[in-house]
């Protein structure tokens, strides 16, 4: 799930660029994977998917629209996304959230998101340890600033929280997370990883030869 505001558009573009490498990491042989992509700052239902195939996922995410929105509907996006997943199948269920702080910050709504996440997982597990395998894990990527409620979402659900300050760091962190901490090949990071070496000026020795 991603935040669709102007400041986040470079990260959406970066997500599209690394889509083939994301797909390579989540669609593995002998694994069942279902993925959806959702915008949580829109009145419209912008879900893409579900995707069961690496090629279709890679192609379809290029259709993510970058529309400016003034809403902050993370609760709705969470509910809509979870409709695509069966609660009690023992499969890993993860939500990845990419976003920044709403402007202005609405603490009531931020707290409501965390409360809803807790209620969602409580309804799934019903307080029974044997059902904990079915709960939803939230991984959060705070873009350019610390986002307190995303920290809470991840911590309380057993997920990971990352703060990234550039599109290069976002690409590297996301791909590394999806590959159990293994750093991605620089070629997978595209132009963001290109190092422009400056020309070295020739040093002149003004000392006359002996």
CORJODA-V260863 format. One record per backbone hydrogen bond with DSSP energy under -1.0 kcal/mol. NH is the residue of the N-H (numbers start at 0). CO is the residue of the C=O. Records with the same first field share a line. If there is no record, write none. Layout:
# CORJODA-V260863
NH->CO  CO
This chain:
# CORJODA-V260863
1->37
2->97
7->4
8->5
10->7
11->7
12->8
13->9
14->10
15->11
16->12
17->13
18->15
21->17
22->18
23->19
24->20
25->21
26->22
30->27
34->50
36->47
39->1
47->36
50->34
56->52
57->53
58->54
59->55
60->56
62->59
63->60
72->39
76->72
77->73
78->74
79->75
80->76
81->77
83->80
84->81
94->136
96->138
97->0
98->140
109->105
110->106
111->107
112->108
113->109
114->110
115->111
116->112
117->113
118->114
119->115
120->116
121->117
122->118
123->119
124->120
125->121
127->124
130->127
131->128
133->130
134->131
136->92
138->94
139->159
140->96
141->161
142->98
143->163
150->146
151->147
152->148
153->149
154->150
155->151
158->153
161->139
163->141
169->165
170->166
171->167
172->168
173->169
174->170
175->171
176->172
177->173
179->176
180->175
181->178
187->184
188->185
192->189
193->190
